[in-house]
Amino acid sequence: MTHRKVYYFDNNATTRVAPEVVESMLPFLKDQWGNPSSAYHFGHQVAKHVATARERVAALLHADPREIVFTGCGTESNNTAIHSALLTQPGKRHVVTSAVEHSANMNYGRFLKEQGYDVTFSPVDADGLIDIHRVEKSIRPDTAIVSIMWANNETGIVFPIEELAAICRSKGVLFHTDAVQAPGKVPLDARGMGVDMLSLSAHKLNAPKGIGCLFVKKQTRFHPHVIGGHQEHGRRGGTENVPYIVGFGVAAEMALSRIQHENTGVRALRDRLESQIFKLIPQVIRNGAKEPRLPNTSNLSFLSVEAEAILTQLDQVGICASSGSACTTGSLEPSHVLTAMGIPAARARGSVRFSLGAETTAAEVAFLLEHLPPIIERLRGASVQSGVGPGKSRSKEHSRHSPRSAAA
Ligand SMILES: *Cc1c(COP(=O)(O)O)cnc(C)c1O
C-alpha cells in the first residue's frame, strides 16, 4: 500500500487519532485486559483507569463524573436521550428537534413518526440560524423532549444552547443537545448551560471511532437504551470498551486545552482559506452565517459546478474534503441542511465543506489554494464547452466515481 501525503480538510467527518491517545490505549489491549467489573485485582486495576477517563470527560463538560454514561457512538447517545425521555414520560408523545440535525436525529425522528409519535423539525433561516421563538411555540403540554444540536456539522453554525435550555426549563421540558461538533472548538459547560442531556463522540476529537458518551444531569429520570448488565450504573449494558474509554479520556483532556488554539490559530487559517478562495475564484457563496460559527468550518458553494466533480479532482492530488450532499447511487440529493436553509438545489449541489483540524498547517492551506482555483476553472470551462449547465452534467460516469461524501 502506498502512503501518499493526505491533505485532510474533513475533520468534521472524523479526526486522526492523536499519538498520545494511541499510546494511552495500548496497555489495555496488550496486558491490562481484565474486565473492570471483576472482583479480583486484575479487574479492579482496569476499573480505576475507566474512572480516571470518566473524570476527564466530565471535566471537558464541567460535569460530575457520575453524570457521564459511556456509549458506543454519538448516534447511540442521541438515540438514547430521546428514547429515555419518551419511556420515562409515557403520556408525552411529541418530540421537538431541528430541520438541520445530523442523520442520527433526523432518521430517529422519522422512525418515531412511523411509530405514531409526533415530531416537529424546527426550521432555520437562510443563514442556518434557528428561531428560538419558533422552538418555544412548538413546545406543547405533551412534548417529552427538545433535542437541538450545539453546532451544525455541515455549516459550523453554533446554536444558542443556553437560551434554548432556559426555554425548556421554564416549560418543564427536557433539553438534549448533540454536541458532537463542539469539543475543542467552543467551551462546553453542560451544567452552566442548563442542559439535561448532551451527546459526544470521541472520533470527532482525535480518539477512535466507536466510543461516545451521554451526559445525563443528576436527578434526570433515565431509561437505558441498551439493556443488559449493571455497567455504567445500570444506564448502558455491555462490558466497558476499556481501551477506547481510556483513549477518549486522554483526548478529552487534549480537547479542553486546545480551545484557545482552535479559536486563534485554526480560526486564522480557516479565515485565510475562505478569504483567499473568495479572492481567487469568482462566483463563490458561503453557506450559513459568518458568525456564530465553529472556528474550523467553511461551507462554500461554487456556482455552476458539481461538488462531486470538485471532490474527485481534489482527491486526485490528495486533498480530502466533503460535500454537503448525500450521494446515493445514481442520484445526488442536495443536503437536507442546505435545503432547510432555502438554498436552491443547483447551488446546494455545488457546495463543498472544508473542515480544518488542530494539526492543519499553513502549508496545507497553501496547497489547497494552489490546486482549487484551476480545478474550478477547468470544470466550469468543461460544462460551458459541452453546453451542459449546472445540475445537468451528472453523467453516470461521474456519479459512479464520486467519493462518498457527507459523512459526519
Ligand atoms: C459525527 C456526528 C454524529 C455521529 O457520531 P458517531 O459517533 O459517528 O455516531 C452525530 N452528530 C453530529 C453533529 C456529528 O457530527
The ligand as a Tripos MOL2 file, in Angstrom:
@<TRIPOS>MOLECULE
LIG
   15    15     1     0     0
SMALL
NO_CHARGES

@<TRIPOS>ATOM
      1 C1        -20.4270   12.5910   13.5750 C.3       1 LIG1
      2 C2        -21.6540   13.1580   14.1890 C.ar      1 LIG1
      3 C3        -22.5770   12.3230   14.8400 C.ar      1 LIG1
      4 C4        -22.4500   10.8240   14.8760 C.3       1 LIG1
      5 O1        -21.4380   10.3660   15.6990 O.3       1 LIG1
      6 P1        -20.9920    8.8140   15.5420 P.3       1 LIG1
      7 O2        -20.0670    8.5710   16.6700 O.co2     1 LIG1
      8 O3        -20.3220    8.7280   14.2140 O.co2     1 LIG1
      9 O4        -22.2290    8.0090   15.6260 O.co2     1 LIG1
     10 C5        -23.6790   12.9060   15.4260 C.ar      1 LIG1
     11 N1        -23.8680   14.2340   15.3670 N.ar      1 LIG1
     12 C6        -23.0130   15.0620   14.7550 C.ar      1 LIG1
     13 C7        -23.2810   16.5220   14.7560 C.3       1 LIG1
     14 C8        -21.8800   14.5540   14.1380 C.ar      1 LIG1
     15 O5        -21.0490   15.3700   13.5110 O.3       1 LIG1
@<TRIPOS>BOND
     1     1     2 1
     2     2     3 ar
     3     2    14 ar
     4     3     4 1
     5     3    10 ar
     6     4     5 1
     7     5     6 1
     8     6     7 2
     9     6     8 1
    10     6     9 1
    11    10    11 ar
    12    11    12 ar
    13    12    13 1
    14    12    14 ar
    15    14    15 1
@<TRIPOS>SUBSTRUCTURE
     1 LIG1         1 GROUP 0 **** ****
